[in-house]
């Protein structure tokens, strides 16, 4: 009995020591590859937008090497959590989003709200009001940002059309939506066309 308790204690201690999850979502183009074993992202030009999830379990800092994009670089994953790594030539911009059932989403938007949304998007493209406290992110090429301590958060990447995430019980899902800066500029252009010119 005593030996069994000692074994169980050792197993619990071992499990707690090895529970250091670091999840990195890598965004890249074309025929690029991301290898968790070698901790290397090899960037090659090509069509489309791809993503790869790299999972690590280490109490130590994880360093990833990015090969390509004109010059090699490296980024550090210092602590547990969920990260976004931009291995594209385009800036990636994202933020926390409250996803709900499509039937409950707002279908009518006022001109005041429209202009507020446009102003907010313009500021994002300029890298303004970006902070972890605001839950928004401005990720330059070859950079990585920590998005959340919760590695089970949902992340919707650039060019995806996902509009809702189901609740788990009464709990609102933790969702982050990322866009390429090109997508946001196109959205600004479309929203601007919907604004009504003020009468002088």
Buried (B, 14 or more C-beta within 10 A) or exposed (E): EEEEEEEEEEEEEEEEEEEBBBBBBBBBBEEBBBEBEEBBBBBEEEEEBBBBEBEBEEEEEBEBBBBBBEEEBBBEBEEBBBBBBBBBBBBBBBBBBEBBEEEEEEEEEEEEEBBEBBEBBBEBBEEEEBEEEEBBBBBEBBBBBBBBEEBEBBBBBBEEEEEBBEEEEEEEBBBBBBBBBEBBBEBBEEBEEEEEEEEE
